[in-house]
Amino acid sequence: MSTIYSPRTTKSNGPQGICPGRYTCLSWMPRFETQKSPMAFYHIRQYQNRDYKRVLDLFISGMEEHIPATFRHMLTLPRTHLLLLGVLLAVVLVSGSWLLAAMSIFFVLLLLKLLARQPWKEYVAKCLHTDMADITKSYMNACGSFWVAKSGGEVVGIVGCLPVKDPPLGRKQLELFHLSVSSQHRGQGIAKALIRTVLQFARDQGYSDVVLETSVLQQGAEALYVSMGFRRTGQYFMSVFWKFVDILTIQLKHPLPSA
């Protein structure tokens, strides 16, 4: 789930570190992108093991940024309004106390906030035990790659990619994962540069499409992808929880011209 998450692990290699049999890994020399302006200076390079702690910090903080948006979205749902109204009326009718009713509403809101945290925490925990446990093995040694953007000597942006294991017939697809940029370094073109790096890698490796997934909550991320040539190809609910809170996962694709 740019801070972007796109967990479609059933179709990609994920943490196994094994190249799919139908693909051959081609050698690829990284093209470092450097941007210099009065406001920003950064460069992009491939991941190195010494980046691991900072990469994890960016990944986790990026995911946790979606918790408040999830909570706010839950508060807009009609079923939430009915729940709060029902609790209020029930407590007032049973106890006759508006103070107790207000306290009950507070605890319901607290519970909803905890529920909003849970799926993001679970996703982070899952990734920390799979692809993000060993980035070199999961990405660099699995026909994919992982890049970091550095500014001022520190990692401020990340993105990874892996080949899709079972793409549509006649297509060779690469999936983009874990695009995230530090909140202090947004608006400098770093996210676009990281996406361009993935697109160039895909072109050099002969892929026909770059695909990814994000959520409807991440409207800024989707707008960024669309501005760079991605188009929606589908949507679905990732789990029962996401269906209950009416949060769709969006699938996007960027077709690449054939050589």
Secondary structure by P-SEA (a helix, b strand, c coil): ccccccccccccccccccccccccccccccbbbbbbccccccccccccccaaaaaaaaaaaaaacaaaaaaaaaaacaaaaaaaaaaaaaaaaacccaaaaaaaaaaaaaaaaaaaaaaaaaaaaaaaacccccccccccccccbbbbbbccccccccccccccccccccbbbbbbccccccccccccaaaaaaaaaaaaaaaaaccccccccccccaaaaaaaaaaacccccccccccaaaaaabbbbbbbbbbbbcc
